[in-house]
Amino acid sequence: MIPTENPERASHIPTPAPAELSTSELRRFARHLSLPGLGYEGQLRLKRGSVLVLGAGGLGCPALLYLAAAGVGRLGIVDADTISLSNLQRQILFDASDCGQPKAATAARRLRALYPELTVDVSAEAFTAANALTLAAGYDLLIDCTDNFPTRYLSSDTGVWLKKPVIYGSIHQFEGQVSVFAPHLGAPCYRCMFPVPPAPGTVPDCATAGVLGVLAGLIGTLQAGEAIKLITHTGAPLLGRLLHAETLGTRFREFKLRRDPTCPVCGGSPTITAPIDYDHFCGLAPPQP
């Protein structure tokens, strides 16, 4: 059972009518079925589960691969980008023959080949204030695998408003971090951790600063693991905790996170109750007239 401030909220992932596992699925997931605490019921939860993954890049590729391999029944992929040669150092769903192809559709083909019973929804568009609530509404939880601050604030805000967990991950050079934002489960949101975005240009992107390819695999896999725990109600997800990984010294540290009672989105008296101009909020664009 997932620990929360309110035990009644432990079954926070919707549970539709049971769907039996097929004969091929019983063979495919045999190692899950023998796991204490997961077993047949846990695998059914995975089959009934749905996850929206924002970004099919360095974090999204391993997250999507392991979610499909684990038997999550429905995945949504939101990514407007195309594949380039420089992606292949870390975006392990793709190969050189895919360069120039759309990431979301290419990823979907690979995932269906891995798990034919999988349903994949492809959204070859950016996750924006205009479509966020609509795109996220039909899923149990969101995984933020993006690399920009406007989308991180937007995904977290969307999770607050729709009462869906958002699994956050970020990477920079040799370091990365993971957490689960879910105020409806007693955990903070992204704004509680970072009330104010950094000034434009102060945090270089991966193209400028570089990133270790295997780090993306590590953090994206941890994000998938958090999703599996949330869906199956097993283990202790990173609610109110931030896991920091540093690969050069192979060190992991955990930090406690607390909700901000004055948070403008998840606090006691919220002042932001609908999507805003996130580019303007992050100082990347002038306000809309």
Summary of the structure (lengths in Angstrom):
residues: 289
radius of gyration: 18.3
end to end distance: 48.2
largest distance: 58.5
contacts: 956
relative contact order: 0.15
helix: 37%
strand: 17%
